Amino acid sequence: MINKRLLIKNLLAHNDECSFYDKKLKFDFSNKEGKAKFLKHICALSNSNPKNNSYIVVGIDDSTNEILGVDFFDDSKIQNLANAYLENAPLISYENIPFPHLVEGKVVGLVTIRPNNKITSLRKNIWKYWGGSVFFRDGSISMPKVFDIEIQDVNSAIVAEIENHAKNNIKLTLDGVMDFIINRHKDLDAHYKVFKEIFVVCWAGIPKKVKGNTFYSRVDIELINEQVRLFYSALDEITIDYTEDYFKIVEYVKLGLHSETKYYPLEELMIVFNENGSYSINSNLIFEPPQFNKKTLYHIYNSNNTLLDKLRKNIPFNKREEKDMTNLPATYLLCYLNHFEDAKEKLDEAKPFIKEYDEAIYASYKEVMRILRKVNYS
């Protein structure tokens, strides 16, 4: 079993970017350019490594190799993006790896590209890349190439050695449990559970009883053996259920208009642990968007557009508008879910202005965009 934090350290220490490893400060999946660049790197790394895993480490300063971290990214549907745009798409995963020195909510992203021994190409046009393009790694650069020879396997031994040096052990697991409960979450209700005598899951949050059910907010959940953060949110609420064979999370989002809000189930994530020392993670979107009166939503949509225009022009808000601004990301989301297609573009436009205007509203904005990604990719 590989400790993903150790794996990242070994990749960073091995050498600079190469044909099986890349590092990025961040990826932006909110636009075509960001998605296209991500797909180009997936394509290139897959083609350059037909027999071994390839990796992209996200949250690293390229010039200094410093670990800066990125926001938690829980898009379990990222494989859908690859399948939609890539011919012979490899299996990919995006995992969130906590590092002790990073501030709360920041992690290092680890993208793993599994070998498929096939030529991967773009299935269709995206941004400035043409459908049919084939990318390879040339040193640290992903670039299009014309190929007429069999792909060479030159990295398997090196990658195997790096992965072997990142193997987990009992000390790392115990240290991880103690650090999670005693140091990082001493102010929260924290627990751990051992599955199949091998796997250790830790979780922490603020519990709240509602009609016999326990909901958690400020939630952090980790698979300690691999140092993978499974879930993190400062805003949403979840329920947790487990047996000897699985650990299940149901995520809820709070939506509504004015003071009338309620929690809606968004996604179910289940980790199934097997007797043979393996596990699988399955996610299922169970969200049913709430529907509201169109006339009311038209009024809110137009009001939001006015707020965004004033924010863009740096015109001061009155008291009522300040209050409406706190709900702007969530109400734009409701408009989009009720078939106001332009609301998504308005959210994209609003990002830099909200980020500069208020930190709390920007946190709400990021939660809204996370929900949109899940809904769109599904």
Helices and strands as residue ranges (DSSP letters): H 4-14, E 21-24, H 32-48, E 54-58, E 70-71, H 78-85, E 86-87, E 92-97, E 106-113, E 121-122, E 135-138, E 141-144, H 156-164, H 170-178, I 179-184, E 189-195, E 199-210, E 213-223, G 224-226, E 228-233, E 237-242, E 246-257, E 260-273, E 279-285, H 294-312, H 319-326, H 328-337, H 342-357, H 359-377
